[in-house]
Amino acid sequence: KREKAIQGSVRYRPDHRMLVLPTKREKAIQGSVRYRPDHRMLVLPTKREKAIQRKLRKQAFSKFVSRLSNGGGVTDKHDAGSVSCQQWICCSQAFTSLVEIQSHVSRNHEAEVTAAVAHMRDRQVQGLVVEMESDIETSDPVLLGRADHDNIRVSLIQKLAVWRCEVEDGHHGLVLLFYKYIDVPNPEALATWQQKICDRLSLTGKIRVAKEGINATVGGSTENVSKYVDAVMRHPLLQGLTLDDFKASPGGCDSFAGLRVSVCEEMVPISFPTFAVSVSNTAEHLAPEEFHQRLTEKFDLQQSDVVLFDCRNYYESKIGQFDGAVAPDIRKFSYFPEFVDQNEDLFRDKTVYMYCTGGIRCEKASGYLLSRSVCRDVYQLAGGIHKYLEKYPDGYFRGKLYVFDERKTICTSEEILSKCTYCGRAWDGYQPCASPGCFQLLLSCSSCRQQGFVYCCKVCQSGFTPAKEQCLCTAKRSRANRNVTIAKDCTTPL
């Protein structure tokens, strides 16, 4: 056992005179399993990932052995014990049996085979960049260039500095979101390409592809997300994207239940069939620096003809919003046109500054608001709240930023704006209603939940399982309530 320990197959503790097998954490570092430091538990690879890994290792092992061949006859792989004139030269030794050379490689060259597997996986990902639609020219040498993963990785990690999150060195992952309005002639082909590259990189998330563009949110390891960004930026349809178009925050593949790539009519449904958004009819985009300056002027000069408008749903703005923002009481973004039609006086002859989580909803919201011709001017925050907080973590935004994944919220401060529905205690941790058929989000503190306050309404609490969107909370709520919430103004950043 001591000799085996010296060879490195196991760890040896001479003080206890016993063998110590590698810990789960050490196995994770070696790459045999994936590790989730946030939950202190292991996540075993999926069957698909194991199958891909076995196939790649088999190919890498076979190529490694083939490179050692010194020519001669070919040995039948089904008759491994047979002897032929073929030889393999390795480590100053000559092998005439396929079994012997394979055993030698397994014992002494496992590190080289593992490195070859990683190289083959990288090449497969790069190869996906040129698997495009047949009508797109892919001979551009830029597409075949070497990926600069390191610079992308450093840039993405720098974006994490402002977020308050427990991240362990060497094991943290990312959640990445981006969108691009672009004419997509073949959405199905782009969706298939996204599915393939995410599968190869073990990424999870939600990706919507439409003829008007792509809207994606993915999670995975920092290394794999960096490779994904590089591949996306080199796609012929998406070459206009820059690193500034990608928003990153702490997370990982466990931030989503799985991967869902879908082809849709719209990237963000607005339920207004006669309205088609395009780059030409949306509001002027303001960088976070300019948006921050405009808000400072609004608060300093007490400008009554300026409206700061939150394009998100009520449950998002309830736990975090800009000071002085008007937050509509809508449950879905598709209700936005109806809200504007019923509240035109709110915008009439005003200058409107609007914002959302990442910017994509503002593209359609500002376009629709401009089509009504009631505002004096309309501006939108480029990159949304996400980009603003990267520049101004202690600026005018207060509370938490709601996100549509398992994390529920991300933040740059610990301020709590909302309260528990039952006891009134400061609380902003959303949990779904305990009724199986209900999809409502509930603010119930840990103490109230222990007492059984885990339902959104009396219908759900009675044990009745409602159909989708049919519980009491939804039935009594109008689609576009005229009520709005206006946050208290602050004259200086927090």
Summary of the structure (lengths in Angstrom):
residues: 494
radius of gyration: 27.9
end to end distance: 62.1
largest distance: 91.8
contacts: 1476
relative contact order: 0.08
helix: 37%
strand: 20%
